[in-house]
Structures are given as structure tokens and as C-alpha cells.
Amino acid sequence: MALVTCPDCGKEISDQAPACPNCGRPAAARPAVTVPPPATKAKKKTGCLIRSILGLIGLCVLLVIVGVIGRVVDLRQEERSQLATPTPDPRQDAAWLKTPGGKLYSKMHVLYPTWEREFWDTVADHKVHIGMTAEQCELSWGKPDNVNRTTTAAGSHEQWCYGESCSSALYFDGGVLTAIQD
């Protein structure tokens, strides 16, 4: 037995009733309108909710797996690049240690063990280039006469001024040299 709505009075009545018990409208003149039981609607909503939650959990697990795999690949590539670095020739090391960059390295390599030869040579020549750190630039050009700092949501920016009215300047973003005004 299903419930239908009477079009005249709007009350729910049995589809087996010959007439509406409220208003008396005959069943033959009444179009059949069925109302699904409330329990069926709740089951459908619950099923959709469970499927949605399971889908989101599955997506999160997939993203974690992709992230872990990506990180492992990055680490392996980094290891390979470190292994591919050729071993320097000891005779070249001895000759380089006699250069201004090599002499500076001999004095200060304990403080900066990860700096490569090119940085020591650049610092010894009192030059700077894009990508150098603030420490490397300070060793090369000395302490600036004036420092202008700007801090924004994007990070920290600095302008190091050298000479009268900032005739030469170095510009840093996050401690790395990004522009040179000379």
C-alpha cells in the first residue's frame, strides 16, 4: 500500500481507497501521486555521504603517495648529482691554493666549508654576482654604508648602499643577491 496526495484537499490517503475520506473525491478522478517513504530518502542521502567521504579519503591517500614518491625521486637525483662530481686533481688544488681565492679559502674555509672555488675567487677579486649570499657580498665589498630594508608578505628585501648618495648598490631578496647597481 502506498500513500498518494488528494489533489482537492492535499491530504495523504491510501491508493487503495475508493474515495478521499476527507473531501469525498472519487479515486478514479484522482491522478496517482506516490510519496516515497521517508526511510528511503535517508538511506540514499547516507549512502551518498559515505561515498563522498570515502572518495575524499582516497584522494588524500593518493596525494600523500604521490608526494612521497616525488620526494624520493628528488633525493635520488640529488644523490646522483653529488656522486657525479669529479674528484679534484691534487696538483690543481695546490696551484689554486696559491691564488688570491685559494689563500682566502685557506684562511676562512672552516667558517664556510660549503662554498665552492668560484665564490672564493670572486670574493678575493672584490667582485659580486647574482646569486651570491649576503655574507659572500659583505666579504667581497665590505660592510655597506647604509642598508634599506623592506618587509612584505612576499618576504624581506634589502638595498645595500655603498659610496656617497648610494652610487653603488646591491639588492637582496631573502638574503640572496638579485640585482647590482654599479
Rosetta constraint file for C-alpha pairs under 8 A:
AtomPair CA 1 CA 14 HARMONIC 6.71 0.50
AtomPair CA 1 CA 15 HARMONIC 6.68 0.50
AtomPair CA 1 CA 16 HARMONIC 7.05 0.50
AtomPair CA 2 CA 14 HARMONIC 6.05 0.50
AtomPair CA 2 CA 15 HARMONIC 5.83 0.50
AtomPair CA 2 CA 34 HARMONIC 6.61 0.50
AtomPair CA 2 CA 35 HARMONIC 7.37 0.50
AtomPair CA 3 CA 12 HARMONIC 5.99 0.50
AtomPair CA 3 CA 13 HARMONIC 5.44 0.50
AtomPair CA 3 CA 14 HARMONIC 4.78 0.50
AtomPair CA 3 CA 15 HARMONIC 5.83 0.50
AtomPair CA 3 CA 34 HARMONIC 5.91 0.50
AtomPair CA 3 CA 35 HARMONIC 5.97 0.50
AtomPair CA 4 CA 12 HARMONIC 5.43 0.50
AtomPair CA 4 CA 13 HARMONIC 5.49 0.50
AtomPair CA 4 CA 14 HARMONIC 6.16 0.50
AtomPair CA 4 CA 15 HARMONIC 5.87 0.50
AtomPair CA 4 CA 32 HARMONIC 6.48 0.50
AtomPair CA 4 CA 33 HARMONIC 4.98 0.50
AtomPair CA 4 CA 34 HARMONIC 4.74 0.50
AtomPair CA 4 CA 35 HARMONIC 6.09 0.50
AtomPair CA 5 CA 10 HARMONIC 5.64 0.50
AtomPair CA 5 CA 11 HARMONIC 5.61 0.50
AtomPair CA 5 CA 12 HARMONIC 4.48 0.50
AtomPair CA 5 CA 13 HARMONIC 6.23 0.50
AtomPair CA 5 CA 32 HARMONIC 7.97 0.50
AtomPair CA 5 CA 33 HARMONIC 6.02 0.50
AtomPair CA 5 CA 34 HARMONIC 7.24 0.50
AtomPair CA 5 CA 35 HARMONIC 7.74 0.50
AtomPair CA 6 CA 10 HARMONIC 4.91 0.50
AtomPair CA 6 CA 11 HARMONIC 5.59 0.50
AtomPair CA 6 CA 12 HARMONIC 6.29 0.50
AtomPair CA 6 CA 13 HARMONIC 6.93 0.50
AtomPair CA 6 CA 20 HARMONIC 6.92 0.50
AtomPair CA 6 CA 25 HARMONIC 7.99 0.50
AtomPair CA 6 CA 30 HARMONIC 6.88 0.50
AtomPair CA 7 CA 30 HARMONIC 6.93 0.50
AtomPair CA 7 CA 31 HARMONIC 7.85 0.50
AtomPair CA 8 CA 23 HARMONIC 7.38 0.50
AtomPair CA 8 CA 25 HARMONIC 7.41 0.50
AtomPair CA 9 CA 22 HARMONIC 7.42 0.50
AtomPair CA 9 CA 23 HARMONIC 6.45 0.50
AtomPair CA 11 CA 22 HARMONIC 7.57 0.50
AtomPair CA 13 CA 17 HARMONIC 7.25 0.50
AtomPair CA 13 CA 20 HARMONIC 6.67 0.50
AtomPair CA 13 CA 21 HARMONIC 7.84 0.50
AtomPair CA 15 CA 32 HARMONIC 7.56 0.50
AtomPair CA 17 CA 27 HARMONIC 6.91 0.50
AtomPair CA 18 CA 26 HARMONIC 6.16 0.50
AtomPair CA 18 CA 27 HARMONIC 5.07 0.50
AtomPair CA 18 CA 28 HARMONIC 7.80 0.50
AtomPair CA 19 CA 24 HARMONIC 5.55 0.50
AtomPair CA 19 CA 25 HARMONIC 5.38 0.50
AtomPair CA 19 CA 26 HARMONIC 4.19 0.50
AtomPair CA 19 CA 27 HARMONIC 4.80 0.50
AtomPair CA 20 CA 24 HARMONIC 4.72 0.50
AtomPair CA 20 CA 25 HARMONIC 5.27 0.50
AtomPair CA 20 CA 26 HARMONIC 6.55 0.50
AtomPair CA 20 CA 27 HARMONIC 7.07 0.50
AtomPair CA 25 CA 29 HARMONIC 7.46 0.50
AtomPair CA 25 CA 30 HARMONIC 7.51 0.50
AtomPair CA 26 CA 30 HARMONIC 6.79 0.50
AtomPair CA 36 CA 40 HARMONIC 7.06 0.50
AtomPair CA 36 CA 41 HARMONIC 7.76 0.50
AtomPair CA 37 CA 41 HARMONIC 7.29 0.50
AtomPair CA 38 CA 42 HARMONIC 6.59 0.50
AtomPair CA 39 CA 43 HARMONIC 6.37 0.50
AtomPair CA 40 CA 44 HARMONIC 6.41 0.50
AtomPair CA 41 CA 45 HARMONIC 6.31 0.50
AtomPair CA 42 CA 46 HARMONIC 6.07 0.50
AtomPair CA 43 CA 47 HARMONIC 6.08 0.50
AtomPair CA 44 CA 48 HARMONIC 6.27 0.50
AtomPair CA 45 CA 49 HARMONIC 6.14 0.50
AtomPair CA 46 CA 50 HARMONIC 6.14 0.50
AtomPair CA 47 CA 51 HARMONIC 6.18 0.50
AtomPair CA 48 CA 52 HARMONIC 6.08 0.50
AtomPair CA 49 CA 53 HARMONIC 6.19 0.50
AtomPair CA 50 CA 54 HARMONIC 6.11 0.50
AtomPair CA 51 CA 55 HARMONIC 6.01 0.50
AtomPair CA 52 CA 56 HARMONIC 6.26 0.50
AtomPair CA 53 CA 57 HARMONIC 6.22 0.50
AtomPair CA 54 CA 58 HARMONIC 6.09 0.50
AtomPair CA 55 CA 59 HARMONIC 6.17 0.50
AtomPair CA 56 CA 60 HARMONIC 6.21 0.50
AtomPair CA 57 CA 61 HARMONIC 6.24 0.50
AtomPair CA 58 CA 62 HARMONIC 6.17 0.50
AtomPair CA 59 CA 63 HARMONIC 6.22 0.50
AtomPair CA 60 CA 64 HARMONIC 6.26 0.50
AtomPair CA 61 CA 65 HARMONIC 6.25 0.50
AtomPair CA 62 CA 66 HARMONIC 6.21 0.50
AtomPair CA 63 CA 67 HARMONIC 6.11 0.50
AtomPair CA 64 CA 68 HARMONIC 6.17 0.50
AtomPair CA 65 CA 69 HARMONIC 6.16 0.50
AtomPair CA 66 CA 70 HARMONIC 6.07 0.50
AtomPair CA 67 CA 71 HARMONIC 6.19 0.50
AtomPair CA 68 CA 72 HARMONIC 6.22 0.50
AtomPair CA 69 CA 73 HARMONIC 6.23 0.50
AtomPair CA 70 CA 74 HARMONIC 6.24 0.50
AtomPair CA 71 CA 75 HARMONIC 6.20 0.50
AtomPair CA 72 CA 76 HARMONIC 6.20 0.50
AtomPair CA 73 CA 77 HARMONIC 6.21 0.50
AtomPair CA 74 CA 78 HARMONIC 6.16 0.50
AtomPair CA 75 CA 79 HARMONIC 6.17 0.50
AtomPair CA 76 CA 80 HARMONIC 6.18 0.50
AtomPair CA 77 CA 81 HARMONIC 6.19 0.50
AtomPair CA 78 CA 82 HARMONIC 6.29 0.50
AtomPair CA 79 CA 83 HARMONIC 6.19 0.50
AtomPair CA 80 CA 84 HARMONIC 6.08 0.50
AtomPair CA 81 CA 85 HARMONIC 6.64 0.50
AtomPair CA 88 CA 92 HARMONIC 7.18 0.50
AtomPair CA 88 CA 93 HARMONIC 7.03 0.50
AtomPair CA 89 CA 93 HARMONIC 6.41 0.50
AtomPair CA 90 CA 94 HARMONIC 6.26 0.50
AtomPair CA 91 CA 95 HARMONIC 6.32 0.50
AtomPair CA 92 CA 96 HARMONIC 5.97 0.50
AtomPair CA 93 CA 97 HARMONIC 6.05 0.50
AtomPair CA 94 CA 98 HARMONIC 6.89 0.50
AtomPair CA 95 CA 99 HARMONIC 7.19 0.50
AtomPair CA 96 CA 101 HARMONIC 7.58 0.50
AtomPair CA 96 CA 102 HARMONIC 5.35 0.50
AtomPair CA 97 CA 101 HARMONIC 7.31 0.50
AtomPair CA 97 CA 102 HARMONIC 3.79 0.50
AtomPair CA 97 CA 103 HARMONIC 5.56 0.50
AtomPair CA 97 CA 105 HARMONIC 7.62 0.50
AtomPair CA 97 CA 106 HARMONIC 7.13 0.50
AtomPair CA 98 CA 102 HARMONIC 5.79 0.50
AtomPair CA 98 CA 103 HARMONIC 6.03 0.50
AtomPair CA 99 CA 103 HARMONIC 6.08 0.50
AtomPair CA 100 CA 104 HARMONIC 6.20 0.50
AtomPair CA 100 CA 121 HARMONIC 6.96 0.50
AtomPair CA 100 CA 124 HARMONIC 5.71 0.50
AtomPair CA 100 CA 125 HARMONIC 7.72 0.50
AtomPair CA 101 CA 105 HARMONIC 6.08 0.50
AtomPair CA 101 CA 117 HARMONIC 7.39 0.50
AtomPair CA 101 CA 120 HARMONIC 4.76 0.50
AtomPair CA 101 CA 121 HARMONIC 4.10 0.50
AtomPair CA 101 CA 122 HARMONIC 7.38 0.50
AtomPair CA 101 CA 123 HARMONIC 7.20 0.50
AtomPair CA 101 CA 124 HARMONIC 5.02 0.50
AtomPair CA 101 CA 125 HARMONIC 7.70 0.50
AtomPair CA 102 CA 106 HARMONIC 6.13 0.50
AtomPair CA 102 CA 117 HARMONIC 7.78 0.50
AtomPair CA 102 CA 120 HARMONIC 6.99 0.50
AtomPair CA 102 CA 121 HARMONIC 7.31 0.50
AtomPair CA 103 CA 107 HARMONIC 6.52 0.50
AtomPair CA 104 CA 108 HARMONIC 6.21 0.50
AtomPair CA 104 CA 109 HARMONIC 7.96 0.50
AtomPair CA 104 CA 120 HARMONIC 6.76 0.50
AtomPair CA 104 CA 124 HARMONIC 6.70 0.50
AtomPair CA 105 CA 109 HARMONIC 5.02 0.50
AtomPair CA 105 CA 120 HARMONIC 6.17 0.50
AtomPair CA 108 CA 112 HARMONIC 6.65 0.50
AtomPair CA 109 CA 113 HARMONIC 5.02 0.50
AtomPair CA 109 CA 115 HARMONIC 7.88 0.50
AtomPair CA 115 CA 119 HARMONIC 6.38 0.50
AtomPair CA 115 CA 120 HARMONIC 7.34 0.50
AtomPair CA 116 CA 120 HARMONIC 6.86 0.50
AtomPair CA 117 CA 121 HARMONIC 6.17 0.50
AtomPair CA 118 CA 122 HARMONIC 6.05 0.50
AtomPair CA 119 CA 123 HARMONIC 6.01 0.50
AtomPair CA 119 CA 132 HARMONIC 7.88 0.50
AtomPair CA 119 CA 136 HARMONIC 7.50 0.50
AtomPair CA 120 CA 124 HARMONIC 6.03 0.50
AtomPair CA 121 CA 125 HARMONIC 6.24 0.50
AtomPair CA 122 CA 126 HARMONIC 6.37 0.50
AtomPair CA 122 CA 127 HARMONIC 5.34 0.50
AtomPair CA 122 CA 128 HARMONIC 6.46 0.50
AtomPair CA 122 CA 140 HARMONIC 7.46 0.50
AtomPair CA 123 CA 127 HARMONIC 5.89 0.50
AtomPair CA 123 CA 128 HARMONIC 7.05 0.50
AtomPair CA 123 CA 136 HARMONIC 6.81 0.50
AtomPair CA 123 CA 137 HARMONIC 7.38 0.50
AtomPair CA 123 CA 139 HARMONIC 6.41 0.50
AtomPair CA 123 CA 140 HARMONIC 4.34 0.50
AtomPair CA 123 CA 141 HARMONIC 7.97 0.50
AtomPair CA 124 CA 140 HARMONIC 6.70 0.50
AtomPair CA 125 CA 140 HARMONIC 7.48 0.50
AtomPair CA 126 CA 140 HARMONIC 4.54 0.50
AtomPair CA 126 CA 141 HARMONIC 5.78 0.50
AtomPair CA 127 CA 140 HARMONIC 6.10 0.50
AtomPair CA 127 CA 141 HARMONIC 7.13 0.50
AtomPair CA 128 CA 132 HARMONIC 7.01 0.50
AtomPair CA 128 CA 137 HARMONIC 6.08 0.50
AtomPair CA 128 CA 140 HARMONIC 6.86 0.50
AtomPair CA 128 CA 141 HARMONIC 7.82 0.50
AtomPair CA 129 CA 177 HARMONIC 7.41 0.50
AtomPair CA 129 CA 180 HARMONIC 7.85 0.50
AtomPair CA 130 CA 176 HARMONIC 7.85 0.50
AtomPair CA 130 CA 177 HARMONIC 5.22 0.50
AtomPair CA 130 CA 178 HARMONIC 5.40 0.50
AtomPair CA 130 CA 179 HARMONIC 6.48 0.50
AtomPair CA 130 CA 180 HARMONIC 7.64 0.50
AtomPair CA 131 CA 176 HARMONIC 5.71 0.50
AtomPair CA 131 CA 177 HARMONIC 5.16 0.50
AtomPair CA 131 CA 178 HARMONIC 6.44 0.50
AtomPair CA 132 CA 136 HARMONIC 6.09 0.50
AtomPair CA 132 CA 137 HARMONIC 6.58 0.50
AtomPair CA 132 CA 176 HARMONIC 5.84 0.50
AtomPair CA 132 CA 177 HARMONIC 5.41 0.50
AtomPair CA 133 CA 137 HARMONIC 6.34 0.50
AtomPair CA 133 CA 175 HARMONIC 5.87 0.50
AtomPair CA 133 CA 176 HARMONIC 4.65 0.50
AtomPair CA 133 CA 177 HARMONIC 6.07 0.50
AtomPair CA 134 CA 138 HARMONIC 6.11 0.50
AtomPair CA 134 CA 172 HARMONIC 7.42 0.50
AtomPair CA 134 CA 175 HARMONIC 5.49 0.50
AtomPair CA 134 CA 176 HARMONIC 6.12 0.50
AtomPair CA 134 CA 177 HARMONIC 6.79 0.50
AtomPair CA 135 CA 139 HARMONIC 6.24 0.50
AtomPair CA 136 CA 140 HARMONIC 6.22 0.50
AtomPair CA 137 CA 141 HARMONIC 5.92 0.50
AtomPair CA 137 CA 142 HARMONIC 7.37 0.50
AtomPair CA 138 CA 142 HARMONIC 4.60 0.50
AtomPair CA 138 CA 143 HARMONIC 5.52 0.50
AtomPair CA 138 CA 144 HARMONIC 7.62 0.50
AtomPair CA 139 CA 143 HARMONIC 7.96 0.50
AtomPair CA 144 CA 160 HARMONIC 5.60 0.50
AtomPair CA 144 CA 161 HARMONIC 5.61 0.50
AtomPair CA 144 CA 162 HARMONIC 5.42 0.50
AtomPair CA 145 CA 160 HARMONIC 7.48 0.50
AtomPair CA 145 CA 161 HARMONIC 5.72 0.50
AtomPair CA 145 CA 162 HARMONIC 5.28 0.50
AtomPair CA 145 CA 163 HARMONIC 6.86 0.50
AtomPair CA 146 CA 160 HARMONIC 5.99 0.50
AtomPair CA 146 CA 161 HARMONIC 5.06 0.50
AtomPair CA 146 CA 162 HARMONIC 7.03 0.50
AtomPair CA 147 CA 158 HARMONIC 6.73 0.50
AtomPair CA 147 CA 159 HARMONIC 5.69 0.50
AtomPair CA 147 CA 160 HARMONIC 4.67 0.50
AtomPair CA 147 CA 161 HARMONIC 6.16 0.50
AtomPair CA 148 CA 158 HARMONIC 5.57 0.50
AtomPair CA 148 CA 159 HARMONIC 5.04 0.50
AtomPair CA 148 CA 160 HARMONIC 6.56 0.50
AtomPair CA 148 CA 161 HARMONIC 7.98 0.50
AtomPair CA 149 CA 156 HARMONIC 7.24 0.50
AtomPair CA 149 CA 157 HARMONIC 5.80 0.50
AtomPair CA 149 CA 158 HARMONIC 4.49 0.50
AtomPair CA 149 CA 159 HARMONIC 6.51 0.50
AtomPair CA 150 CA 156 HARMONIC 5.95 0.50
AtomPair CA 150 CA 157 HARMONIC 5.10 0.50
AtomPair CA 150 CA 158 HARMONIC 6.26 0.50
AtomPair CA 151 CA 155 HARMONIC 5.86 0.50
AtomPair CA 151 CA 156 HARMONIC 4.48 0.50
AtomPair CA 151 CA 157 HARMONIC 6.17 0.50
AtomPair CA 152 CA 156 HARMONIC 6.38 0.50
AtomPair CA 155 CA 173 HARMONIC 7.29 0.50
AtomPair CA 155 CA 174 HARMONIC 6.46 0.50
AtomPair CA 156 CA 173 HARMONIC 5.97 0.50
AtomPair CA 156 CA 174 HARMONIC 5.44 0.50
AtomPair CA 156 CA 175 HARMONIC 7.94 0.50
AtomPair CA 157 CA 171 HARMONIC 7.33 0.50
AtomPair CA 157 CA 172 HARMONIC 5.58 0.50
AtomPair CA 157 CA 173 HARMONIC 4.64 0.50
AtomPair CA 157 CA 174 HARMONIC 6.41 0.50
AtomPair CA 157 CA 175 HARMONIC 7.89 0.50
AtomPair CA 158 CA 171 HARMONIC 5.69 0.50
AtomPair CA 158 CA 172 HARMONIC 5.06 0.50
AtomPair CA 158 CA 173 HARMONIC 6.65 0.50
AtomPair CA 159 CA 169 HARMONIC 6.49 0.50
AtomPair CA 159 CA 170 HARMONIC 5.69 0.50
AtomPair CA 159 CA 171 HARMONIC 4.62 0.50
AtomPair CA 159 CA 172 HARMONIC 6.48 0.50
AtomPair CA 160 CA 169 HARMONIC 5.34 0.50
AtomPair CA 160 CA 170 HARMONIC 5.05 0.50
AtomPair CA 160 CA 171 HARMONIC 6.41 0.50
AtomPair CA 161 CA 165 HARMONIC 7.96 0.50
AtomPair CA 161 CA 166 HARMONIC 4.71 0.50
AtomPair CA 161 CA 167 HARMONIC 7.34 0.50
AtomPair CA 161 CA 168 HARMONIC 6.08 0.50
AtomPair CA 161 CA 169 HARMONIC 4.59 0.50
AtomPair CA 161 CA 170 HARMONIC 6.81 0.50
AtomPair CA 162 CA 166 HARMONIC 5.27 0.50
AtomPair CA 162 CA 167 HARMONIC 6.33 0.50
AtomPair CA 162 CA 168 HARMONIC 5.13 0.50
AtomPair CA 162 CA 169 HARMONIC 5.90 0.50
AtomPair CA 163 CA 167 HARMONIC 5.50 0.50
AtomPair CA 163 CA 168 HARMONIC 6.47 0.50
AtomPair CA 167 CA 181 HARMONIC 7.82 0.50
AtomPair CA 167 CA 182 HARMONIC 6.83 0.50
AtomPair CA 168 CA 180 HARMONIC 7.76 0.50
AtomPair CA 168 CA 181 HARMONIC 5.29 0.50
AtomPair CA 168 CA 182 HARMONIC 4.48 0.50
AtomPair CA 169 CA 180 HARMONIC 6.03 0.50
AtomPair CA 169 CA 181 HARMONIC 4.89 0.50
AtomPair CA 169 CA 182 HARMONIC 6.48 0.50
AtomPair CA 170 CA 177 HARMONIC 6.88 0.50
AtomPair CA 170 CA 178 HARMONIC 7.88 0.50
AtomPair CA 170 CA 179 HARMONIC 6.06 0.50
AtomPair CA 170 CA 180 HARMONIC 4.81 0.50
AtomPair CA 170 CA 181 HARMONIC 6.26 0.50
AtomPair CA 171 CA 177 HARMONIC 5.78 0.50
AtomPair CA 171 CA 178 HARMONIC 5.74 0.50
AtomPair CA 171 CA 179 HARMONIC 5.01 0.50
AtomPair CA 171 CA 180 HARMONIC 6.30 0.50
AtomPair CA 172 CA 176 HARMONIC 5.12 0.50
AtomPair CA 172 CA 177 HARMONIC 4.43 0.50
AtomPair CA 172 CA 178 HARMONIC 5.46 0.50
AtomPair CA 172 CA 179 HARMONIC 7.13 0.50
AtomPair CA 173 CA 177 HARMONIC 6.63 0.50
AtomPair CA 173 CA 178 HARMONIC 6.47 0.50
